[in-house]
Amino acid sequence: MVGLTKAQMAAALQISVRCLDGMMFRKEIGFWRIGKRVVRFRIEDAVRRMNETVLVPARNGRGPADAGNPNPEIRHPRRND
C-alpha cells in the first residue's frame, strides 16, 4: 500500500495543505496516523477524490468552468470561442 504525505496528497488534489486539514477534520477523506503527528493517505483515496471533485465532465461542449454559468460571456469577456 502506498502512503502519501499531506503535501503529496494536497498536490494530487490541487488544494492547499490547510484545505486538506479541513477535509480531515470534517472526515471527508480517509487517512491513518503513525504516532501523534505523522499522517498518511492512500493513493486510491486520492484518485477517488479527484474523480469526484477535480475531474468534472464537460456538458454541452462547454468546459467545467462554464457548465453552470448561464452567461459565460460575462465571466470570460475576452474569450473568443
N, C-alpha and C positions, 0 to 999 in steps of 0.2 A: 504494500500500500504506500502511495506517495503522500507525504505530508508537506503541505505548503505553509510557509511562514505568513504572518499578517501582511507584510509588504508584497509578497508574491501573490497572495490572494487578492489584495486590493488592486494590484496591477492587472491581474487577469480579468477582474470585473470592471476595470476602468473607473474606480472610485477611490476616494481617499481612505487612509487607514482610519481616520476619525469616523468616517461614514461606516466603515466595516465594524468598528467598535459599537456603534449604534445598532447595527444589524445583529451583532452578537448579543447585546443587552436585550433586544426585543425578541430574541430567539428566532430570527428569520433565516439564520444559516447555521448549519451544524459545525461543531468544532470539538476538539478534545484538548485537555490540559496535560502538560507534562510538568509536574511540580506546581508551584504557585503562580509563576509568571509566564511560562512558555505555553503558547497555544499553537495548534496545527490544524490545518483544514485538509479535507480530502479533495483531490483533483476532480473527482467525479461530481462533487457538490459544486465546484466552480463551473464546470461545463453545464450542469443542470441549471444553475442560476443564470448563466449567460443566455441559455436558450429561453428562459422565462422572461428576462428583462432586457438584455442588450440586443439580442438578435430579433428584431421586430420585422415581420414580413411586410413588404410594401403592398399598398392597396391601390387599385385603380391606376396603376402606373405611376403613382406618386410615391416619393420616399417616405420613410417613417416620420421625419420632422414635419411633413405637411399632411400626414394622414388624418389628423383630427382638426386641421385648420380650415375653416370654410373660406377664408380669404388669404391664400398663400402669397398673393402679390403684396400684401401688407407686411408680412413677415420678411419677405425677400424682395424688396422693391427694385433691386438692381439685377436680379437674376433674369436671364433671357432663355427660358426653356419652354 
